[in-house]
Amino acid sequence: MHFDTLSDFFAMGGYAFYVWFSYGLAFSLIVILTVVSVRDRRNLFNQIRSKQVRDQKLKEYRKGNQSNEPKA
């Protein structure tokens, strides 16, 4: 399709609302998906880090308790 002026381009031959609404909706969904994905990834890494710290503390606790047990 050929547009003579910039305003004709933005008018999109009378379909401007549908065209620009579709572009806006698609762009908004991509931004939302990106934000949610980054947030979920950060939360996952924080959960993994917390589990590793918890496991390390548990391992140290068990190691300390084994050396304090009386030998039979």
ROVEXLUM-477077 format. One record per residue: z negated, y, x of N, C-alpha, C in turn; residue in three letters; residue number from 1. Coordinates in steps of 0.05 Angstrom, whole numbers, plus 5000, padded with zeros to 4 digits. Atoms other than C-alpha are relative to their C-alpha. Example, Ala and Ser with C-alpha at 12.3 -4.5 7.8 and 13.67 -1.06 7.14 Angstrom:
2
+------+------+------+------+------+------+------+------+------+------+------+
|  n.w |  n.v |  n.u | ca.w | ca.v | ca.u |  c.w |  c.v |  c.u | resn | resi |
+------+------+------+------+------+------+------+------+------+------+------+
| 5000 | 4976 | 5018 | 4844 | 4910 | 5246 | 5000 | 5024 | 5018 |  ALA |    1 |
| 5001 | 4976 | 4984 | 4857 | 4979 | 5273 | 4986 | 5022 | 4985 |  SER |    2 |
+------+------+------+------+------+------+------+------+------+------+------+
***
This chain:
72
+------+------+------+------+------+------+------+------+------+------+------+
|  n.w |  n.v |  n.u | ca.w | ca.v | ca.u |  c.w |  c.v |  c.u | resn | resi |
+------+------+------+------+------+------+------+------+------+------+------+
| 5000 | 4977 | 5017 | 5000 | 5000 | 5000 | 5000 | 5025 | 5018 |  MET |    1 |
| 4997 | 4976 | 4984 | 5018 | 5069 | 5027 | 4985 | 5023 | 4986 |  HIS |    2 |
| 5016 | 4977 | 5010 | 4972 | 5129 | 5019 | 5011 | 5025 | 5013 |  PHE |    3 |
| 4989 | 4975 | 4990 | 4999 | 5200 | 5026 | 4978 | 5018 | 5012 |  ASP |    4 |
| 5022 | 4983 | 4990 | 4931 | 5234 | 5035 | 4975 | 4983 | 5003 |  THR |    5 |
| 5026 | 5013 | 4996 | 4861 | 5216 | 5054 | 4986 | 4996 | 4973 |  LEU |    6 |
| 5013 | 5003 | 5026 | 4837 | 5228 | 4983 | 5014 | 4978 | 4984 |  SER |    7 |
| 4987 | 5023 | 5013 | 4890 | 5179 | 4958 | 4989 | 4974 | 5011 |  ASP |    8 |
| 5011 | 5025 | 4988 | 4862 | 5128 | 5007 | 4973 | 4994 | 4987 |  PHE |    9 |
| 5026 | 5005 | 5012 | 4791 | 5138 | 4980 | 5001 | 4994 | 4971 |  PHE |   10 |
| 4997 | 5006 | 5029 | 4816 | 5136 | 4908 | 5010 | 4972 | 4996 |  ALA |   11 |
| 4991 | 5028 | 5001 | 4848 | 5068 | 4922 | 5017 | 4994 | 4975 |  MET |   12 |
| 4982 | 5005 | 5022 | 4900 | 5076 | 4869 | 4986 | 4996 | 4973 |  GLY |   13 |
| 5014 | 5002 | 5025 | 4849 | 5083 | 4814 | 4979 | 4978 | 4999 |  GLY |   14 |
| 5019 | 5022 | 4998 | 4807 | 5023 | 4836 | 4977 | 5006 | 5020 |  TYR |   15 |
| 5020 | 4992 | 4979 | 4760 | 5062 | 4882 | 4973 | 4989 | 4994 |  ALA |   16 |
| 5027 | 5009 | 5006 | 4697 | 5044 | 4845 | 4996 | 4971 | 5007 |  PHE |   17 |
| 5002 | 5029 | 4996 | 4710 | 4969 | 4849 | 5002 | 4994 | 5030 |  TYR |   18 |
| 4996 | 5005 | 4971 | 4735 | 4971 | 4921 | 4976 | 5008 | 5016 |  VAL |   19 |
| 5021 | 4990 | 4983 | 4681 | 5014 | 4951 | 4973 | 4988 | 4992 |  TRP |   20 |
| 5024 | 5014 | 5009 | 4627 | 4981 | 4909 | 4999 | 4972 | 5014 |  PHE |   21 |
| 4999 | 5027 | 4987 | 4649 | 4913 | 4937 | 4994 | 5002 | 5029 |  SER |   22 |
| 5006 | 4996 | 4972 | 4649 | 4939 | 5008 | 4970 | 5006 | 5004 |  TYR |   23 |
| 5028 | 4993 | 4998 | 4580 | 4970 | 4998 | 4982 | 4977 | 4995 |  GLY |   24 |
| 5017 | 5024 | 5006 | 4551 | 4907 | 4967 | 5002 | 4980 | 5022 |  LEU |   25 |
| 4997 | 5019 | 4978 | 4579 | 4863 | 5022 | 4985 | 5010 | 5024 |  ALA |   26 |
| 5014 | 4989 | 4977 | 4553 | 4909 | 5076 | 4970 | 4999 | 4996 |  PHE |   27 |
| 5029 | 5001 | 5005 | 4484 | 4913 | 5043 | 4989 | 4972 | 5003 |  SER |   28 |
| 5009 | 5027 | 4998 | 4479 | 4838 | 5037 | 5000 | 4990 | 5029 |  LEU |   29 |
| 5000 | 5008 | 4972 | 4498 | 4828 | 5110 | 4976 | 5013 | 5015 |  ILE |   30 |
| 5023 | 4987 | 4987 | 4445 | 4879 | 5132 | 4974 | 4986 | 4991 |  VAL |   31 |
| 5024 | 5013 | 5010 | 4392 | 4846 | 5088 | 4998 | 4972 | 5012 |  ILE |   32 |
| 5000 | 5026 | 4988 | 4411 | 4777 | 5114 | 4991 | 5002 | 5030 |  LEU |   33 |
| 5007 | 4996 | 4972 | 4405 | 4802 | 5186 | 4971 | 5006 | 5003 |  THR |   34 |
| 5028 | 4992 | 4999 | 4338 | 4835 | 5174 | 4981 | 4976 | 4994 |  VAL |   35 |
| 5016 | 5022 | 5008 | 4309 | 4774 | 5139 | 5001 | 4978 | 5022 |  VAL |   36 |
| 4997 | 5020 | 4979 | 4336 | 4727 | 5193 | 4984 | 5007 | 5025 |  SER |   37 |
| 5015 | 4991 | 4976 | 4306 | 4768 | 5250 | 4970 | 4998 | 4995 |  VAL |   38 |
| 5028 | 5001 | 5007 | 4239 | 4773 | 5214 | 4990 | 4971 | 4999 |  ARG |   39 |
| 5008 | 5028 | 5001 | 4237 | 4698 | 5200 | 4999 | 4988 | 5028 |  ASP |   40 |
| 5000 | 5011 | 4973 | 4255 | 4682 | 5272 | 4975 | 5009 | 5015 |  ARG |   41 |
| 5024 | 4990 | 4987 | 4199 | 4727 | 5298 | 4975 | 4986 | 4990 |  ARG |   42 |
| 5023 | 5015 | 5011 | 4150 | 4694 | 5250 | 4998 | 4972 | 5010 |  ASN |   43 |
| 4999 | 5027 | 4989 | 4172 | 4625 | 5273 | 4990 | 4999 | 5028 |  LEU |   44 |
| 5009 | 4999 | 4972 | 4162 | 4643 | 5346 | 4970 | 5005 | 5002 |  PHE |   45 |
| 5029 | 4995 | 5000 | 4093 | 4671 | 5330 | 4984 | 4975 | 4992 |  ASN |   46 |
| 5013 | 5025 | 5008 | 4074 | 4607 | 5294 | 5000 | 4979 | 5022 |  GLN |   47 |
| 4998 | 5020 | 4978 | 4098 | 4564 | 5352 | 4981 | 5008 | 5022 |  ILE |   48 |
| 5018 | 4991 | 4979 | 4060 | 4607 | 5402 | 4971 | 4995 | 4992 |  ARG |   49 |
| 5027 | 5005 | 5010 | 3997 | 4602 | 5359 | 4993 | 4971 | 5002 |  SER |   50 |
| 5004 | 5028 | 4999 | 4004 | 4527 | 5355 | 4996 | 4991 | 5029 |  LYS |   51 |
| 5003 | 5008 | 4972 | 4013 | 4521 | 5430 | 4973 | 5008 | 5011 |  GLN |   52 |
| 5027 | 4990 | 4991 | 3950 | 4563 | 5443 | 4978 | 4982 | 4988 |  VAL |   53 |
| 5020 | 5017 | 5013 | 3911 | 4521 | 5392 | 5000 | 4973 | 5014 |  ARG |   54 |
| 4999 | 5026 | 4987 | 3935 | 4456 | 5424 | 4989 | 5001 | 5028 |  ASP |   55 |
| 5011 | 4998 | 4973 | 3918 | 4481 | 5494 | 4969 | 5002 | 4999 |  GLN |   56 |
| 5030 | 4998 | 5002 | 3847 | 4500 | 5472 | 4988 | 4973 | 4992 |  LYS |   57 |
| 5009 | 5027 | 5008 | 3839 | 4432 | 5438 | 5000 | 4981 | 5024 |  LEU |   58 |
| 4998 | 5017 | 4977 | 3862 | 4397 | 5501 | 4978 | 5006 | 5020 |  LYS |   59 |
| 5022 | 4992 | 4982 | 3813 | 4437 | 5544 | 4973 | 4991 | 4989 |  GLU |   60 |
| 5025 | 5009 | 5012 | 3757 | 4422 | 5495 | 4995 | 4970 | 5003 |  TYR |   61 |
| 5002 | 5029 | 4998 | 3771 | 4348 | 5495 | 4995 | 4992 | 5029 |  ARG |   62 |
| 5003 | 5006 | 4971 | 3776 | 4347 | 5571 | 4971 | 5006 | 5008 |  LYS |   63 |
| 5028 | 4993 | 4994 | 3708 | 4382 | 5576 | 4980 | 4981 | 4988 |  GLY |   64 |
| 5018 | 5018 | 5013 | 3675 | 4335 | 5527 | 5001 | 4972 | 5013 |  ASN |   65 |
| 4998 | 5026 | 4988 | 3700 | 4273 | 5563 | 4984 | 4999 | 5026 |  GLN |   66 |
| 5015 | 5000 | 4975 | 3668 | 4293 | 5629 | 4970 | 5002 | 4996 |  SER |   67 |
| 5029 | 4997 | 5006 | 3600 | 4307 | 5595 | 4989 | 4975 | 4987 |  ASN |   68 |
| 5010 | 5024 | 5013 | 3596 | 4239 | 5562 | 4985 | 4982 | 5020 |  GLU |   69 |
| 5014 | 5018 | 4981 | 3545 | 4191 | 5592 | 5016 | 4974 | 5004 |  PRO |   70 |
| 4985 | 5024 | 4993 | 3575 | 4132 | 5628 | 4983 | 4975 | 4996 |  LYS |   71 |
| 5015 | 5024 | 5006 | 3554 | 4063 | 5606 | 5002 | 4980 | 5022 |  ALA |   72 |
+------+------+------+------+------+------+------+------+------+------+------+
***
